[in-house]
Structures are given as structure tokens and as C-alpha cells.
Amino acid sequence: MTTNGDPSPAVDDRLNQRQRTEAIERMRGTTEAAPLDVLVVGGGVVGAGAALDAAARGLSTGLIEASGFAAGTSSRSSRLAHGGLRYLEQLEFSLVHEALTERGLLLDRLAPHLVHPVPMIFPVVGKAWEKPYAGVGVTLYDALSRVGAYGGSMPRPRLLSNTVAKGLAPSLDTSGWKGAVQFYDAQINDARHTVAVLRSAVGRGAAIADGVRLLGLIRSGERVIGAHVAPEDGEPFDVYAKIVLSATGVWTDEFLAMVGGEQPSRVRQAKGVHLVVRGGAITSTSAVIARTPQSVLFILPWGERWLIGTTDTPYDGDLAEPPVDDADVDYLIEQTNRWLEDPIGPDDILATYCGLRPLVAAEVAADREDATTQLSREHVVFEPAPGAVVVTGGKYTTYRVMAADAVDAAATILAMQAIDGEAIPESTTDSIPLVGAAGYAELWSARRRLARSSGLSEPTIAHLLRRHGDRIGDVLALIEEEPSLGERLHPTSLHLAAEVVVAVTHEGARTLADIMLRRLRIGLELPDRGEPILQRVAELAAPGLGWTPDGVAEAVEEYRAQNSADWVWRKDGYGGDGS
């Protein structure tokens, strides 16, 4: 065991090709006599959080991810850091309080550059008494974020008349309303946040590599002592570890199948579809949250566009690429148009995406086994075999608590194994600012001066600060060296060419999908998933990834093939009737 209690991070926290190669070689070099303390399986936000938590405690830590970092659920959320207002109706006060506490930590301490308050309007359309009833519910929601919690800086909720609500959101059809309630929640750039957590783990010594698939588990008797793994660009090898920690989300049952024995199904998948809508389709200074028959409808501002979601339906198909069907799009358009004066249609949709939520199967209501809305969002941590720890369930906002609980379980096992009885420190991730966070507030205050000195517009500097935080210097240094990298990738987007380079050299991007859909998100903001800029993005990425001209062409064709796959909803084939 390598606990040393040293809280200071290593100097280099970049994710890139060199770091990945070194991480793989470090894991390849483990033996049964010299194992890692913890090997995390899964490069989503919970796995990233577990790697950071373990490394921050001084445990030797590795992490493998079969695909790309945040390629699954962690890049396909509603991009909200929230307590879950609807869980108050289910009387899950402790779950709401926990999530609101984590929201506050993210806002004020852990990732203020990636998490921001957003005003929400909740329409009241029932009987007149429901307006004060809704007000009480939202007030309780707000109080749970403040009483005995690290609540973050949020304005107080307030009741709105129809006239005031209409003034805040002119696109809303407020006729027939009994009023509204306005409160604040928080938006999070989920995929970039996950990468920030991973970089923070690398900065504290974790060996992290994506494109490395788990083939099976290594055992000594009944005990799990490591994993058989295969890099997509190399020979399979064995990683030895005292604890193998699964943070595999919707793939949890597949991990349990590798554990073997009588392992009951632990997760049920709920499918959540989202639409990215052009900015001019809706006029509002506030987000909207409303009830739907399936779930909750969010109409959220996202830069110059709108994000609309979500569905909540059972799913048992392909876990890697769940499809977006006409029926999903129909449903979200119909539910959105209930609240708008001028309806939106398929032509307003720029992109769609679908994520799967891993819900704890044991919590299915006995009389509603087909309804994922009845499943709890609380997480579970368990040991399916000696040396294996599994964490699953939960929600994005509480990733840090899930990770800490999982590493607590691992630490308990490690303490029992230790001969010298050396104590393993408690989790400290509630006080560790993520990469980009530490100097963000000071730079944000100086953004006008930074714009003047860099020659970039103030909106561009604000965009960079809210994506890179205090690492904005990585982008600006490239532009100073090569001014053409300060050009926009597309006239309708604030994304700069330099950000493509940084995605490769600092943020672990290895494919065009990593860059277009997760690091920059520009593929979800432009028609045809960014086809007009695809060649330029590939050429900008090529030096850092070692792509030849043929490699550039292959990367472009691979992205295009993904964009034309069955799981990508395309309005040119839209039936409009759910068929």
C-alpha cells in the first residue's frame, strides 16, 4: 500500500498520447507481488471520481476505459447539477439534500468554471391553490440546499404572476396558467467536467488510459487480484491490483457476469433523449421545467442554442449507442409545444442525443416493474467477490459521493489486508478544486482586461473561461504563437481552432467524436453534426495524434460513418408520426 498522506498534486495533469502510453506501460508493469492498490474500470464521471478519490488518499491507482472518456452516460445527460425537485414528491429528502450539497460544492469550490446557476420557471396550471403549494415545494427545495449544507450561491425562489413570467419568457404561452414559480438550479458541462476530474486524478499520480477493454478478471482462489485487458492499439496484458473497482454504469451487469457465480441483475436502464434546438426558435431569459406523463421536461439555454429533454423509458437494447426514434422526437416536440406560443418542429432541431441512466434494479416498485420512473436514483456499493468492489446507480450530481463511498469500501478491504496496519486517509475530494477551478474567479473578474491583452472579443474570453477556467492560458499561448489558431471554427460558434489542439494535447481527445461531441460539443451545435468544419478539425488534430493525410481521411470517414448510423436521428427521414 502506498499511502503517504501527501495532498499536493504532481506537476503535469495533461491527458494526451504520451500520458496514455506511460499509463498503459505502468499498468503493464504490475505483478502479483507488486500490484496497484486500486484499478478502476470505467471512464465516466463516477470512475473518474473514484480514481481522483483513491489517488488523493495516496493509493496507487489505475483506470481503464473501453471507449472514450465520458463517451457514454456522462456526456449524454441533461447537463444539470441539481437536487432532483421531483424527488421531494417521493419524500426522498436525504437524497435531495445530498445532491443539493454536491451542487453547492461544484458551484463554489470544485468546478465554478463548468457549473453555473440558471433560473428556472415552473408553470402552475392546475387549481389556484397549487401556486402556493408549488411555492412551498420549491422553498423547501431551496431550504434543503442551505440548512446544514454547502448550498452554493443561489438567489431565493419567488412566485410569479403570468405577466411577469411572460416578460421573462416571451415565447411561453401563459394563458390558462395560475402563475409560476421561479427558482435556481445549476447547469454543468458534463463531458468537460468528467475530463477535468480525470485530469485532476492524473495530477495526483493516477495512471489513466482509454481505449483499453476489460477482457476478464484474474483470480487467486476466490479473490480477484487483477484484470485481463486489451488496448485497442496493442497486445493484451494483465493488470494486477489489490482491488478492482467497477464504475461501469449501465454495463454493471456485464462486469458481474465476469465475476461469475449467482449474481442478480443490479441495474435497469432508463433511456433519456434530448434535442438540441436552434437559438431563434425560443425567446426566453429563463429555463423552463414542467411535468410530463413520462418524466420532467427541461427547456434549457445552452450557449446560443436550446437543450430540450428528457424521456424516461425502459430500455434493453445496445448499451453503447441507444437509438433516438421518431417517437422520442415526437414526444419531446409535443411536450415542449404545450408551453410555447409558436411551436417548434423538426426543422428547428440541430442534433439529438440519447443517454442511458443506470438505475438500481432492486428498487423497482413491485406493481410497476416496467416503469423506470419508479426506480430510485440512490446508489449502491457492494463486494460481489473478494477483491472486487462495485458502485452503481445514483445520478451525475452525486458522482463525488458515489466515488468516495466506493473508495471507502476499497479502503476497508485494503486496511484488513495490510500487514503494517497503516491507516488510509479519509476522502478529501470535497476540498479539491478540479483542473481549471483554482484561479477561475480572479480571471473571470479580469476578463475585460484579458480580452484587451489577447486581442480576442470579450464574449470569446468568457466562452474560454467557462470551458477552460484558469487553464485558459493553454489556449492563449497557442494563439500567441500561431495567430490563425485564434480564428473561429464556424461563424455561428465561439469555439476557436486552438481549442481543437488543446483537446488533443491536454484533454485526452483521440478521435473526432471525442473532439466534436465531447470536448468542444460543436458537433451538437451545428447542422449535420459539424460536417462543414470536419476536415479542418481533423487537420488541426493531426499533429498531436500523429495522423498522416491518409489518417486524417480515415478519421473523417469514421466520424461520418458514425453520423450516418442507425442510432443518429435524422430529420430527412423523419416520419413525424412516431413511426
Buried (B, 14 or more C-beta within 10 A) or exposed (E): BEBEEEEEBEEEBBBBBEBBBEBBEBBBEBEEEEBBBBBBBBBBBBBBBBBBBBBBBBBBBBBBBBBBBBBBBBBBBBBBBBBBBBBBEBEBEEBBBBBBBBBBBBBBBBBBBBBBBBBBBBBBBEEEEBBBBBBEBBBBBBBBBBEEBBBBEBEEBEBBBBEBBBEBBBBBBBEEBBBBBBBBBBBBBBBBBBBBBBBBBBBBBBBBBBBBBBEBBBBEEEEBBBBBBBBEEEEEBBBBBBBBBBBBBBBBBEBBEBBEEEBEEBBBBBBBBBBBBBBEBBEBEBBBBBBBEBBBBBBBBBBEBBBBBBBBBBBEEEBEBBBBBBBBBBBBBEBBBEBBEEEBEBEBBBBBBBBBBBBBBBBBEEEEEEBBBBBBBBBBBEBBBBBBBBBBBBBBBBBBBBBBBBBBBBBEBBBEBBEEEBEBBEBEBBEBBBBBBBBBBEBBEEBEEBBEEBEBEEEBBBBBBBBBBBBBBBBBEBBBEEEEBBEEBBEBBBBBBBBBBBBBBBBBBBBBBBBBBBBBBBBBBBEBBBBEBBEBBBBBBBEBBEBEEEBBEEBBEBBBEBBEEEBBBBBEEBEEEEE
